[in-house]
């Protein structure tokens, strides 16, 4: 139930969605109409939904973990990650809107936007996750006290979870 374990397990689930998105955008290169998308249209909606639902993950980092790190004068990494989150949030919402409202677009425009957003999210969010897992979380594990982790956990529980609810 440790917050870092929960964050990292959620990262695995998010990375699975990004892998699916990357595969889908690759297949989309060879598709020329909505009809040719077949099952990928529903898969895209599902992936986009999961990525938007993962927003509570970023929110918990911003509201529960980052403030405690900042109390330890660890300012720059949380600030950089918050900026990343803003960009990811915007692009995930655009992907979601496109996936849900695909009939509002002609196929070439839809295809171009999906490929652009998909490639960006797959590459940049994957890199972001790597940095959180291997740098930010490792710093947090070294700096925060047991009592601080308990506060982070309580705040995380209050905010809710995206991919699963950790057992206590």
Buried (B, 14 or more C-beta within 10 A) or exposed (E): EEBBEBBBBBBEBBBEBBEBBBBBBEBBEEBEEBEEBEEBBEBBBEBBBBBBBBBBBBBBBBBBBBEBBBEBEBEEBBEEBEEBBEBBBEBBBBBBBBBEEBEEBEBEEBBEBBBBBBBBBBEBBBEBBEBBBEEBBEEBEEBBEEEBBEBBBEBBBEBEBBBEEBEE
